[in-house]
Structures are given as structure tokens and as C-alpha cells.
């Protein structure tokens, strides 16, 4: 997740990274963060 988070910070249009984050976070039980990532991706 660290590499993906670095991509979110450094890529101007990071919607793909945010979507991947939204998919992965529920696996860790972090549902609210996943919802926020999906909202940010749109």
C-alpha cells in the first residue's frame, strides 16, 4: 500500500490509484476509508 499511496501523492490524475485503494481497504477492515477513496476517485 505504501507504493500506491506514493502514487496518489505524486500523480496529478490519481483516480486509478484511489480506486485501487478503495478496493483494497475493505480487505483490511477499513470501510470508511474505502468509501472516501471511491468518492475522491470520482
GUTORLO-898838 format. One record per residue (C-alpha): x negated, y negated, z; residue number from 1; residue in one letter. Coordinates in steps of 0.05 Angstrom, whole numbers, plus 5000, padded with zeros to 4 digits. Each point is the difference from the previous one (the first is absolute). Last residue first. Layout:
BEGIN
+------+------+------+-----+----+
:   c1 :   c2 :   c3 :   i : aa :
+------+------+------+-----+----+
:    X :    Y :    Z : NUM :  A :
...
+------+------+------+-----+----+
% end
This chain:
BEGIN
+------+------+------+-----+----+
:   c1 :   c2 :   c3 :   i : aa :
+------+------+------+-----+----+
: 5296 : 4791 : 4823 :  42 :  X :
: 4938 : 5030 : 5031 :  41 :  X :
: 5009 : 4958 : 5063 :  40 :  X :
: 5068 : 5032 : 5013 :  39 :  X :
: 4970 : 5069 : 4990 :  38 :  X :
: 4943 : 4984 : 5048 :  37 :  X :
: 5050 : 4974 : 5052 :  36 :  X :
: 5040 : 5064 : 4996 :  35 :  X :
: 4936 : 5040 : 5009 :  34 :  X :
: 4980 : 4958 : 5061 :  33 :  X :
: 5068 : 5015 : 5031 :  32 :  X :
: 4992 : 5075 : 4986 :  31 :  X :
: 4932 : 5011 : 5032 :  30 :  X :
: 5008 : 5074 : 5016 :  29 :  X :
: 4933 : 5017 : 4967 :  28 :  X :
: 5034 : 5033 : 4940 :  27 :  X :
: 5045 : 4939 : 5000 :  26 :  X :
: 4938 : 4958 : 4985 :  25 :  X :
: 4980 : 5036 : 4936 :  24 :  X :
: 5057 : 4980 : 4953 :  23 :  X :
: 5002 : 4928 : 5020 :  22 :  X :
: 4924 : 4996 : 4995 :  21 :  X :
: 5005 : 5027 : 4929 :  20 :  X :
: 5051 : 4946 : 4984 :  19 :  X :
: 4955 : 4947 : 5030 :  18 :  X :
: 4942 : 5025 : 4958 :  17 :  X :
: 5042 : 4997 : 4937 :  16 :  X :
: 5026 : 4930 : 5017 :  15 :  X :
: 4930 : 4973 : 5010 :  14 :  X :
: 5001 : 4945 : 4948 :  13 :  X :
: 4941 : 4958 : 5022 :  12 :  X :
: 4957 : 5058 : 5021 :  11 :  X :
: 4953 : 4988 : 5058 :  10 :  X :
: 5044 : 5006 : 5062 :   9 :  X :
: 5043 : 5057 : 4974 :   8 :  X :
: 4938 : 5036 : 4973 :   7 :  X :
: 4967 : 4996 : 5069 :   6 :  X :
: 5063 : 5032 : 5029 :   5 :  X :
: 4994 : 5057 : 4949 :   4 :  X :
: 4928 : 5012 : 5019 :   3 :  X :
: 5018 : 5001 : 5074 :   2 :  X :
: 5059 : 5047 : 4990 :   1 :  X :
+------+------+------+-----+----+
% end
